[in-house]
Each structure stands twice: as structure tokens, then as C-alpha cells.
Amino acid sequence: MSATSLFEAKGLVKRFGGLLATDHVDITVEPGEIHALIGPNGAGKSTLVNLISGLLPLDEGSLSLDGVELAALAPHQRVRAGLSRCFQVTSVFKSDTVLDNLLLAAQAHAGSSFRFLSRRAAEDVLMETALRLAETVGLADVLGRIAGTLPHGAQRKLDVALALAARPRLLLLDEPMAGMGPEDSLQMVALIEQLRAQTAILLIEHDMDAVFQLADRISVLVYGRVLTSGDASHIKGHPEVQAVYLGTEAHA
Ligand SMILES: Nc1ncnc2c1ncn2[C@@H]1O[C@H](COP(=O)(O)OP(=O)(O)OP(=O)(O)O)[C@@H](O)[C@H]1O
């Protein structure tokens, strides 16, 4: 691991009354890395993701991306700093077309040089960006469809495309396979694998096959603490992980 990681979370603490939901958590993500976060229900994964994306304020600790301190930044400022999040609950505008969703996202994240373009040139740039995003996630054939009428798997892909519009350095993927059948899950795994070339990824996912397939590093969260971190073989062979997590698949 390099001396300075792309993303560094140090000593994160979050208390809800007397409950220590995040207990001095350290997490790093390296450029190009897929770091997965797993743990049983209630372990504190959602809380941690909310702390990182800025939806919840930290009680203690620090967060940095590419050397930029994030802790004092609002969620939208963190997105501008390079941290983009895909939500468990989709952020797609369901009554708009796929293309309109992508155009809106492209416009929302257009750089500052954009305002100096003529209207025509600006529209061309947005369209180019929207089509590239559709291509990336495999939705180029359904641009005219109303997003809410797409199958669940395609809506999740659109959600990923909307997050990619921000050109993240770190993408937070919050249970991207949730509610998917095997075919959609396979496609999502292939998409995430392909995204590795564009952005580092922090992946929160219950689908262990997907996690073992994708992750360079896996951290196991139990009672708000990182129990252990390592590659798939380390995690599979770790006796405490087997006891608290892998042995209790019903809770996964
Ligand atoms: N806003 C809140 N107020 C009080 N307690 C909370 C709050 N949010 C979470 N908790 C508690 O913090 C702990 C961690 O919850 P969290 O939702 O982060 O776990 P999780 O690992 O994401 O679980 P799941 O896999 O079920 O989504 C739980 O005990 C939960 O009840």
C-alpha cells in the first residue's frame, strides 16, 4: 500500500445515544482498487457510507480524497471533490426518459468551462456525455424509454450512470445487486469490473459471490468495528469471519 492512499478514512466515530455505531474505523482505498465492505445486518455499513458521503456528521475522525479534507464538506461538495455515490434507493427520475436522466446528470456536473460555450456547442457536449454514459452501462439501446418502465436491473445501471456523470475518483456503490436476479447480478458484476479502469470503488454488498469476484480487498465490519481486512482468501479463511458472518448466511 502506498504511503498516501487515494481515499483515507481515519478514526471514524459515530454514536447514536449510547450506541457506538461506528467505532474508530480506518478505511483506505487505492487508485483502481475495489474495496468491499461486508458485515452482518446492523454492523454499521450504512452508517459508515453515510458518514463518508456526508449525509451524517462525524463525531470524530477524518476523511480525505486525493489529499482534500472532506469532513467539513457538504454532500454535494464531496461529489465535486470526486466522491460519488450510488444509492440503495435509486436516484433515477422515473417519469423521464433514460436520455433525459443522463442529460440532466451531465448538465449538473458540467465543468466551469462549460458556461463559455455557445448554447449549441454546450448541447452537443451534453449529448456526447449522455451517450457515452449510456454506452458505458449498456443502456444505449433504450435511450427513449421512460426510466420507470425499465426492468429493475436496467434502472440500477442507470443509477450507476448518473453517479458516473460526476466523473468520480471514488465511487460508493451501496448494494448495487440488491433485488436483482442472477442474470442482472452477472451483468452488474461485469459493469463494476469494467468501471475499475475509471474510478476506485468502495462496494457495500451482501452478495458474497460478487464480493469475492470483484474485490481486491475486503473489510469486515462487526459491531461498528473493522474485524479484519484482506483479500478473498484471507477473508474466507478467517475463523472469526466464518463465525460471525459467513457461517450466518441467513443474516447476509
Ligand atoms: N439514525 C439512527 N439512530 C439510532 N440508531 C441508529 C441510526 N442509524 C443506525 N442506527 C443503529 O446503528 C447500528 C448500525 O446500523 P446500520 O444501518 O449502519 O447497519 P448496516 O450494517 O448498514 O445494516 P444493514 O445491513 O441492515 O443495512 C444499528 O444498531 C442501528 O440500529
Ligand as a Chemical Component Dictionary entry (heavy atoms), coordinates in Angstrom:
data_LIG
# 
_chem_comp.id                   LIG 
_chem_comp.type                 NON-POLYMER 
_chem_comp.pdbx_formal_charge   0 
_chem_comp.three_letter_code    LIG 
# 
loop_
_chem_comp_atom.comp_id 
_chem_comp_atom.atom_id 
_chem_comp_atom.alt_atom_id 
_chem_comp_atom.type_symbol 
_chem_comp_atom.charge 
_chem_comp_atom.model_Cartn_x 
_chem_comp_atom.model_Cartn_y 
_chem_comp_atom.model_Cartn_z 
_chem_comp_atom.pdbx_ordinal 
LIG N1  N1  N 0 -30.332 7.219  12.981 1  
LIG C1  C1  C 0 -30.089 6.263  13.882 2  
LIG N2  N2  N 0 -30.438 6.403  15.172 3  
LIG C2  C2  C 0 -30.184 5.439  16.076 4  
LIG N3  N3  N 0 -29.563 4.277  15.796 5  
LIG C3  C3  C 0 -29.206 4.074  14.525 6  
LIG C4  C4  C 0 -29.439 5.047  13.490 7  
LIG N4  N4  N 0 -28.955 4.549  12.303 8  
LIG C5  C5  C 0 -28.447 3.333  12.605 9  
LIG N5  N5  N 0 -28.587 3.040  13.910 10 
LIG C6  C6  C 0 -28.095 1.832  14.582 11 
LIG O1  O1  O 0 -26.710 1.737  14.288 12 
LIG C7  C7  C 0 -26.333 0.366  14.083 13 
LIG C8  C8  C 0 -25.740 0.232  12.675 14 
LIG O2  O2  O 0 -26.794 0.362  11.708 15 
LIG P1  P1  P 0 -26.519 0.372  10.135 16 
LIG O3  O3  O 0 -27.831 0.619  9.491  17 
LIG O4  O4  O 0 -25.406 1.297  9.835  18 
LIG O5  O5  O 0 -26.045 -1.125 9.882  19 
LIG P2  P2  P 0 -25.887 -1.893 8.493  20 
LIG O6  O6  O 0 -24.657 -2.712 8.616  21 
LIG O7  O7  O 0 -25.974 -0.937 7.377  22 
LIG O8  O8  O 0 -27.161 -2.826 8.484  23 
LIG P3  P3  P 0 -27.990 -3.371 7.211  24 
LIG O9  O9  O 0 -27.128 -4.392 6.567  25 
LIG O10 O10 O 0 -29.197 -3.952 7.869  26 
LIG O11 O11 O 0 -28.305 -2.188 6.326  27 
LIG C9  C9  C 0 -27.606 -0.450 14.287 28 
LIG O12 O12 O 0 -27.602 -0.930 15.610 29 
LIG C10 C10 C 0 -28.720 0.550  14.056 30 
LIG O13 O13 O 0 -29.873 0.190  14.803 31 
# 
loop_
_chem_comp_bond.comp_id 
_chem_comp_bond.atom_id_1 
_chem_comp_bond.atom_id_2 
_chem_comp_bond.value_order 
_chem_comp_bond.pdbx_ordinal 
LIG N1  C1  SING 1  
LIG C1  N2  SING 2  
LIG C1  C4  DOUB 3  
LIG N2  C2  DOUB 4  
LIG C2  N3  SING 5  
LIG N3  C3  DOUB 6  
LIG C3  C4  SING 7  
LIG C3  N5  SING 8  
LIG C4  N4  SING 9  
LIG N4  C5  DOUB 10 
LIG C5  N5  SING 11 
LIG N5  C6  SING 12 
LIG C6  O1  SING 13 
LIG C6  C10 SING 14 
LIG O1  C7  SING 15 
LIG C7  C8  SING 16 
LIG C7  C9  SING 17 
LIG C8  O2  SING 18 
LIG O2  P1  SING 19 
LIG P1  O3  DOUB 20 
LIG P1  O4  SING 21 
LIG P1  O5  SING 22 
LIG O5  P2  SING 23 
LIG P2  O6  DOUB 24 
LIG P2  O7  SING 25 
LIG P2  O8  SING 26 
LIG O8  P3  SING 27 
LIG P3  O9  DOUB 28 
LIG P3  O10 SING 29 
LIG P3  O11 SING 30 
LIG C9  O12 SING 31 
LIG C9  C10 SING 32 
LIG C10 O13 SING 33 
# 
